[in-house]
Amino acid sequence: MRIFWVKYLYKPLVFFFFLSLFLGIFLIPKIISILQVPLQAVPYSQVSLSVPLDFEIFFTNTASSPKYIDTLVSAIDLSATSIDMAMYSFNSKELVEALKNASQRGVDITLVINHDHVKRARELFGESYFPIKILPEKKSNFPKHTGSMHHKFVLIDGETLIASSLNATDIQNDNDIGYVLVTKTPEIVQEYIMEFSRLESGLWGLAKIDDINYHPFSKIVYAGDDYFEIWWSPGLESNSIRGRILSAIESAETTLQIICWQITDQQIMDALLSKAREGVEIHVIMDQHPFLSDEMSSFMKNPLVHVDINEDTVDGSLKSFIHEHVLIVDGTSVLFGTNNWSNRGALSNDESIFYTNNKYLVNMYLNHFSSLLETILSR
């Protein structure tokens, strides 16, 4: 028996022992580290256009800019067949009247409002809001929804998209700073039609994750040298709005210019500080906040980051809130959308962002950043 052990089993066992030791010490940790690196998200679909991207953008409550509600009312007045609106908060009586008039012309109207604000929206329309459809009918219809329906977009006749960072409320219309983007590019409009269909069917927030037809990185549109990415929330890891923000930050070589209401996402703050240590210039225009977390206070006071504060009140009078989150990378690309830079904005809310190198949009945002900064410094 001893001879059999030595002759036939000892050497193979010794071999497997050292092989296991080698794998445990060298290869397995390497494999684990590779697996832990987030995979680069890829778009679910992509399309190349033979014509330029069609955009118009303006920034509300800045010099000579039109009013947001006026823009919506004008588009509604020209509608012929349908109006689909996804709006976190809604209290504009002027907009209510425009929608009622459109409904009386036979326009099919569906409103999706965040469940916390839908009661107020119904009260504004009163008994006459039928046949206008206002969703959700009940908060309990969406048991998996743990965040907010934070969208702010309107589709006119399935042909025009009006996307904004502002709610359809009087206070934001009269005071707050945000973007309003209008496009008729079918390849972009269609993505918003599909998102509205998800919301209308009850796929809000986390419920969308279970839908095989839902893709956070839904599309990239190419037109000549331009690209235009469309992203939705919620998402997971690199395939999320947060993941796209982090990868955009990581790509910076010289400058990162930021316009934001506030930043509470620790991963984003850490990524910005990491790039600052590499020598990238970080310049943030941020809104004034009476209550800040220790982490956010520390970020704002860090000498590696230049922060200018937009004061909401000056000499006792209300000034404009910044109601947008913008990231300009090296002066050549820009990321903007509805989401707050927070955990909920990335992981549970219904949100959207764009990321593009389109020169028209980038230059508009560069001018917007300079104009905001000049206003703040002149106070």
N, C-alpha and C positions, 0 to 999 in steps of 0.2 A: 504493500500500500504506500509506503514511504517513497519507494522507487517510482511508482506511478505519479505521485504528487510532484516530485522533483522533476521528472522527465516530461510530463505532459501539462501540468497546470501552473507551476511556479512562474515560468518565464512569461506566459500570456498574462497572468495576473499582474506581474510587475510592470509589463508594458502598458496595460490598461490603467494602472495606478498612476504612472508618470504622464500618460496621455491626459487623464482627467485633471491632474495637477496643472498641466500646461494650459488646458482649456480654461480652467477656473481662474488662473492667474492672468493670462494674457488675452485669450480670444473672447471669452464670454463678456468681460467688461467692455471690450471694444465694440462687440455687437450691440450690447445694450445702449452704449453711448450713441451709436449710429441710429438706432431705432428711436431714441429720445429726441433727435433733431427733428423739428417740425417739417413736414413735407411742404414744398412750395405749392400753394393753391393754384389750380388751373381753372380757367373759365369753363362752365358747362357748354357754352356755345360761343362761337366767334364768327364775325362776318366782316368782309371788306367791301367798302363802298367805292363807287367810281365818281361820286360827287362829294363836295365838302360837307362836314357836319353842320347842321342848321341849328343855331342857338341865338337866343337873346337873353341877356342877364342884366339885372340892375340890383342895387342895394338900397333897401328901404331907409327912409328917414335920414338920407344924406342929401347933399346939395343937388337940387333940381330933379330928384328922383320922383317917379310917380308913386302913388299910394298903392299898397298891396290889394286892399279891398276893391279899389277902382279897377285894377287890372283884372281881378276875378269877375267883377260885375260886367265889365265890357265883354269878356269872353262868354259869359253866361248869356248875355243879351243876344249874342250872335249864334248861339247853339241852335241846332236844328233837330237832332235826334236823341242825344243822350248826354247826361252829366253824371259822372261817377266821382265822388269826393271822399277821400280818406283824410280826416282831420282830427288831431288829438283833442283840440278844444275849439269851441264854436259859440260865439255869442253876438255876431254882427247882424243887427236888424236890417241893415242895408242889403246884406247878402241874402237874408231870408226873403225879402221882397223880390229880389231878382230871381231867386229860385222858384218862388210861387208863380211869378209871371211866366217863367219858362215852362213850368208844369202846365199852366193853363193853355200854352201854345201846343201842348202835346208832347213836350220833351220828356223822356223817361229819366227819372232822377233817383239815384241811390246814394245815401250818405252813410259812411261808416265813421262812427265817433268813438273815442275811447269810452269804456263803460262808465267811468266816473263822471263823464260830462254829457252822456246821452239824454238824461232826464231834462237837463237845461235846454238842450237843443229841441226836444219835443215841445217844451213849453213855449219856445220862441215861435214855433210854427202854429201852435194851437190846434184847434179841431180841424183846421183846413189843410194840415200837412199831408193828408191822403190825397192823391195816390203816391206822394213822395215816400220812398222807403227809407227808414232810419234804423240802422243796426248798431249794436246788437239789440235784439228784442228783450233779452234777459242776460244778466251777467253770468248766470248759471249755465248758459249755453256753451260756455268756453271753460270747462273745468281745468284744462291743462294750462290755461293762460295765466302766467304769474307776473308778467311785466305790464308794460303799457303799449297801446296801439299809438305809437308816437309819430306816425306819418303826417305829412302835410302836402298832399298833392291832389290835383284835380285833372280829370280827363274830360275833354270836350269832344263829343261826337266820335270818340275812339280815334281821333286824328291829332289832337293837340294835347301836350302835357304841360301843366303849370306846376312846377315843383318848388317848394320853398322851405325855409327853416322857421317860418312864422306860422302861428296859429291864426285862424280866422276870427280874431277877437279885436274889439275896439282899442284896447290899451296897446296891443302890439302894433296894430295898424298906425296908431297915432305917435308912437314913441320908439319902438324897438328897431334895432339894426339887424338885418338879416338879408339873405339873398332871395331873389325870385328868378327862376330860370324857366324860359319858355322854349319848347322845341316841337317841331313837327316831324322830326326824323323817325320814320316808321319803326326802324330797328330798336329804337329806344322806347318809343311809345308802347310798343307791344309788350315789353317787359313789365311795364306798369299796369297794363291791362291784365296780365297774368297774376300779378301781385294782388290787384283789386279783386279778382275772381277768387283767390285764396281767402282773402278777408271776408268776402261776401258769403262764402260757403262755411265759415266758422273756423278756418285755419289761421288762428292768431298765435303770436308768440311761440312758445315751446311746442305747441301742437304741430307747427310746420315741420319740425325736425323729423317727425315720423312719416312725412309725405315724401314718397320717392321722386316726385316731380319738383321738389323744392331744392334749390341750389343757392347757397349764400353768394358765391361768385357766379352770377347768372350769365353774364355776357361781357365780351370785349368787342368793341366796334372799331375797326380801322378805316381811316380815310386818308389816303396819301401817307404822310409822315405822322399823322395824328393817331392816337389811340384814346379810347374812352371806355373806362371800366364801370360796370354797374354791380353794386353789392347790396345784399339784404342782411338784416338781422332777424332772428338770432343765428349764430353760427358756433362752430367749435374749433379751438386751436387756431392753426394758420388759416383754415377755411372760414374766416369770420372777419367782420369789420375791424375788430381789434387787431387781428393778425395782419390785415392790410395796412393799418396805421403803423404798426411796429415795423413791417418790412419797408414801408416808405421812409420812416425815420432812419432805419439802418442804411438805406441807399444814399443818404445825404453825404456830400463831400465837402461842401463849403458853408451853406446856410440853411436854417430851418426857421421860417417865419410863421407864427401861429396867432390866430384870432380865436378866442374861446370865451365861453361863459365861465366855465371852471373846468378843472381836471381833478378827478377823484380816482382814476384808474392808476394804481401803483405801478403796473407794468409800463404804462406809457411814460410816467414821470421818470422811472428808472432808465428807460431807453433814451429819453432826451438827455439826461445827465451823463449817460455813457457816451453819447455822441459829443457832448460838450467837452468831456475829458479828452476826446480825440482831436479837439481843436475846431469842431464845427460851431459856427456862431448861432446861438439860440436866442431868438427875440420873440417875446410873447406879449400880445395885447390881451389883457384879461379883465373881466368885469369885477367890480368891487363886491366883496362879500363880507357880511358881518360875522359869519360863522365859518371858520376854516378848520379842517382837520390838521393835526400836528404835521402829518406828512406833506400836506399841501402848503402849509406855512413854511416848512423847511425848504420845499422846492422853490417857492417864490423868493426866499431870502438867499438862496444859493448864489454865490458870486459868479459862478460859471454861466448863469442864466440871466438875461436882461429882461425884466418884466416891467411893462407900463400898465398902470391901472386906469380903467375907465370908471370914473366916479359917477354913480347913478344920480346923485343929487349935487348940485352946485348952487351955493347961496340959497339953500332951502327949496329950490325948484327941481322938479323931476327932470332928469335927462334920459338919454336913450340907454336902454339895456342892450348889451351885446347878446343876441340870440342866435348865434351860429358858432360852428367849430370848423376851423379852416387850417390846413397844413400846406404851406408852400415849400417845395423842396428845391433847393439850389436855384430858385428863380425860374425853373424850367417845367415844373409840373405842380399840380394842385389837387388836393383832396378836400372835399366838402360834402356836407349832407345834413341829415336831421339829428344824428345821434349825439348825445352828450358823451364825453369821454369818461365813461363810468362802466362798472361791471354790468349793470342792467342794460345799458345801451348796447353792449356787445353780446350779452348772453341770453336775454329774455325779452327785450322790447322788440316791437316791429319798427324797423328803421331802414334807411337807405343812405348810401353814399355814392359819390362819383370820384373817380381818380383819372386824371387826364393830363396830357401835355399839349392840348389844343392851345395855340398861341393866343387866340382871342380871349379865352377864359383865363389863362394864366396872367396875361397882361391886365385884364380887368381886376383880378384879385391883387396883383402887385400894386396897382393904383389905389385900390380899396384899402390896402394895408397902410400905404403912405398917407392917405387922406385921414384915416382914423387916427394914426399916430400924430399927425399935425393938429388935429382937433384936440386930442388929449393934452398935448404939450402946451397948447395955447391957453388952457384954462388957468 
